[in-house]
Amino acid sequence: MNSSSASHPYDYGDAEYWDARYWEQGGSSFDWYQRFSALRPIINKLIPSSSKILMVGCGNARISEDMVKDGYVDLMNIDISSIVIELMRKKCMHIPQLKYMQMDVRDMGFFNDETFDSVIDKGTLDSLMCGFDAPFSAFQMIEEVNRVLKPGGIYMLITYGDPSVRIPHLNQPGCCWKITLYIIPLS
């Protein structure tokens, strides 16, 4: 690592970083971590297809499109990057089950309390954990996810983070979640 990159690390919680990344990628899709095919058994087991679902940090992944093909009917996709949201709105404008909105997961004030049956996070908490002020960013995100989930709702966190590092963030004050750990082989 050279001294320039050491003094200017990427802030994975910053919209400018993600805007630049998605601008460079253009319209190509990229699925972080796992594709829907690997997650399908768990998603179908835990989340009914009629659920109102919030996909946080959607990026340009295909998971929401694949979920619609599998029968899911109401997916709100948010991302901090206005670039990727505009790309995805154009790409998926023919799929009425998908909605896209530019929003920071740490401040989802647009949504009322207890709006969603399920929140799916495929790498967003991990990104915030690699950014500036990671513990506070994680706290804000989890607090907001907890607020927008209906009582008994499902927060599905797909992470490469070690459970001993991620679970303390989930067990913050005000969050009374039952945590079940699933290990999925890398695809």
N, C-alpha and C positions, 0 to 999 in steps of 0.2 A: 504494500500500500504506500503510495507516495504521500508526501506531506500535504499536498493540495486536497486529496480526497479525504485525508484524516481530519482536516479542519472544516470540510464541507460535506459531512455525511448526508445521505438521502434522508428526507423526512417523509416516511411512508404514510403519515397522517395529513400530509399537505396536498391540497388540490392541485397546486402548480406542478408538483412532481408527477401526479397521475395524468393531468392534462397533457404534459409533454410526452409521457410514455404512450398514451393512447393515440396521440397525434402521429407519432412515429410509426405505430403499428398499422394505422389506417383502419380498414374495415375487417381485418382478420379476427377471428374468435380465438380466445385462449381460456382454457379451463384450468384454474389453479387447483392443485392437489388431486381431486378425483372428478371423474366424469359422472354423469347421472347414472349410467349403467351400473357402476360400482355402488352407488348410494341408493339406488332404487329400492332394494329390499327393506332397508331401514326407513327410508322416507315413507314408503307405502304402508309399512307396519305402524308408524307413529303418527302420520299426518293424513287425515282423510282428504280425499280429492276435493271435497266441497269447502275446505278450510280457506279462510282469508289469510294469505301468506305474505310476509314481508321478507324480501331477499335483500339483505344489507351488503353493501359493497359489491354489487352485481357485476361490475366491470363489463367485459364483452363475452362472458362465458355463455355457453349454450344451455346450462342447466334449466333455466326457466322455460325456454322453448321446448326442451325435452319433457319437462313436467307437464306442459300443456298437451303434448302428444300422448302422454300417459293418463290424461283425464283431469288434470288440475284446472280449475276454472277462474281463480282470482289471485294473481300474483302482482304485488306492487314491488318494483325493483328500484332501489336507490343506490346512488354512488356519489362520492364527493366530486368526481370529475364531470364537468359540464360537457366536455368533448365526448366522452364515452356515452353519456346519456343521450346526447343528440344523435350519435351514430346508431345506438340501439333503438331509439324511437323510430328512426327511418327504416332500419332493417326489419323491425317487427310491427310496423304499422298495420299490417294485415292480420295481426293476431290480437283480437279484442280482449282476450284474457290477461294480456300483459300490459301493465302501465309502467312508465319510467319517469323518475323525478330526481333532479339533482338535489342532494341533501347530504349533510354531514351527520353520520350516525351518532355523533356525540351531542347533537342538538336536533332532535326530531320533533320540535315543538309544533310543526304543521299537523301532526297526528294527535288525535285525542287520546287520553288514557284508555287502556284496554280495548284497542282497536283491532288487534290481530290475534288469530288463533295460533299462529306459529310464526317464528322468526328463524330464518336460515342464514347462517354466517359461514361462508366458505373462504376463510382466510382473512377476514377483515380484522378481527381481534388480533390475529398474528401480525398484520401490517402495523396496527397501532402500537403493538408491543416492540416494534423495531423503529419507532419514530421518536421524536423529541417528547419529553415529559410523559413517557410511556405509562407509568402507573396511574397518573391522573387521567390520561386519555382513556385507558381501559376502564377506570372507574366510571367516567362519564358515559361511555358506551353501554356498559352493563346496566347502569342506572336507567338509561333511556330504553333499552330493550325490555327491562323489567316493567317499566311504566306503560309501554305500548302493548304488552302482552295481556290478553284476557286471563282471568284467574283459571288456573289449570292448563294454560297454554304451554306450547313446546318451544323451547329455544334450542335449536340444533346447531351446535358449534362444531364445525369441521376444522380441525387444527392439526398442525404438526408439532405444536407445543407440548412439552411434557405435562402430563396431568398434575404433577406436583407443583408446577408453575401456573397452570391455567385455573385450576379449581379454586385457589384462594381468591381469585378475581370474581368468580361466580358466587362465592359465599360471602359477599359483602353485605353490610347491614341493609335490611329491607328486602333482600332476596331469599326466599324460602323454597328453593328449587330442590326437587329430587333429582340427583345426578346419576345417570347411567352411562357407563363408558363402553363404547364399541371400538374394537380395533379392526380397521379395514386394511387389507394388504395394499401396498402401493400398486397403482395401475400403470 
